[in-house]
């Protein structure tokens, strides 16, 4: 048997082990799943030195290989970030177990009882890049929702993810849960990712997280059903009635608080009548924080020393301290721009006009739409879901931050007493 055949057999064996683990998890009691989650949270903190040592190696490799500053930030784990991840896992313990929840039910006139209940998917595949936090987040959410998970975390975080999976598996074993419930296929490289995308029948659903190129490749090539998590070309629109203080604070927070994440602001749109009033204070605050301004001609005429914006800027997810700025004629022009360039992730309007706010909420077709709030709130933790698997930008099954409920399907339970159909 060739080395390739051995690798392929081993890969399939991993997925078959995940399937067996998923069968067991589907009927595992909530208390035992919560014990596993607590063990994972404790282990992440206890093994932080080991995790960070592996992460430092990945970061060094990333710098040597030209990994962007934004991806380096996503890749980086610090003691504080690990504590935050452990706390997020702890929060999942407190959440209601979705498995077995009754969605709806009724009794037919003949006495047959119908109940629709939540059930796990089974085996979830995840493909992502330079995001070791996803390893913890999806493992915890999968466990609580009764799913096994197979992870392909990418070469940029290979050392970190290997240690994280080892830590998780040790924690699962310590409470009597199957270690095969959480597995990595990073050792198979890109070929492993391709095999995962074609593992229909062994993997029930695939969730990609990363660049637009990665997500589009998975959507195009996968024979396994995909829940699409989109890139974040995120917009904030400053309406003509926008409050100056609110505009300055929200725009700054949305862009600067953590620029490398998918809910960070990328394009700022400003009503032409409010641009002379709002652009100087808003952009000055951004520049003080090191943000490079890519501005159209009308914005450049109001705020000097900017980089001229190009057509490409409107469609760019910078993941860095860069922002595109455009002055628009009115609310309709702002929404037209969003319809053309948005990735349907998150958009926010800053306004004191209730009618404009309601139009924006009703007509903008994104997973999350906001009024007078920072786009950084689009997050499973902020929404009260504990951790999140990702932000779904599609319209089937799930949309927006994906928590426990979004990692379940449903089945119908029918109870009769001998009825037959006439």
HELIX and SHEET records of a PDB file:
HELIX    1   1 UNK A    3  UNK A   26  1                                  24    
HELIX    2   2 UNK A   30  UNK A   46  1                                  17    
HELIX    3   3 UNK A   48  UNK A   64  1                                  17    
HELIX    4   4 UNK A   69  UNK A   75  1                                   7    
HELIX    5   5 UNK A   79  UNK A   94  1                                  16    
HELIX    6   6 UNK A  132  UNK A  144  1                                  13    
HELIX    7   7 UNK A  155  UNK A  157  5                                   3    
HELIX    8   8 UNK A  158  UNK A  174  1                                  17    
HELIX    9   9 UNK A  179  UNK A  181  5                                   3    
HELIX   10  10 UNK A  186  UNK A  188  5                                   3    
HELIX   11  11 UNK A  189  UNK A  197  1                                   9    
HELIX   12  12 UNK A  212  UNK A  221  1                                  10    
HELIX   13  13 UNK A  244  UNK A  256  1                                  13    
HELIX   14  14 UNK A  272  UNK A  288  1                                  17    
HELIX   15  15 UNK A  297  UNK A  302  1                                   6    
HELIX   16  16 UNK A  311  UNK A  314  1                                   4    
HELIX   17  17 UNK A  331  UNK A  341  1                                  11    
HELIX   18  18 UNK A  354  UNK A  363  1                                  10    
HELIX   19  19 UNK A  375  UNK A  377  5                                   3    
HELIX   20  20 UNK A  405  UNK A  407  5                                   3    
SHEET    1   A 3 UNK A 102  UNK A 107  0                                        
SHEET    2   A 3 UNK A 113  UNK A 120 -1                                        
SHEET    3   A 3 UNK A 408  UNK A 415 -1                                        
SHEET    1   B 5 UNK A 182  UNK A 184  0                                        
SHEET    2   B 5 UNK A 148  UNK A 152  1                                        
SHEET    3   B 5 UNK A 123  UNK A 128  1                                        
SHEET    4   B 5 UNK A 205  UNK A 209  1                                        
SHEET    5   B 5 UNK A 226  UNK A 228  1                                        
SHEET    1   C 7 UNK A 307  UNK A 308  0                                        
SHEET    2   C 7 UNK A 292  UNK A 295  1                                        
SHEET    3   C 7 UNK A 322  UNK A 328  1                                        
SHEET    4   C 7 UNK A 265  UNK A 271  1                                        
SHEET    5   C 7 UNK A 234  UNK A 238  1                                        
SHEET    6   C 7 UNK A 346  UNK A 350  1                                        
SHEET    7   C 7 UNK A 368  UNK A 371  1                                        
SHEET    1   D 2 UNK A 391  UNK A 392  0                                        
SHEET    2   D 2 UNK A 400  UNK A 401 -1                                        
END                                                                             
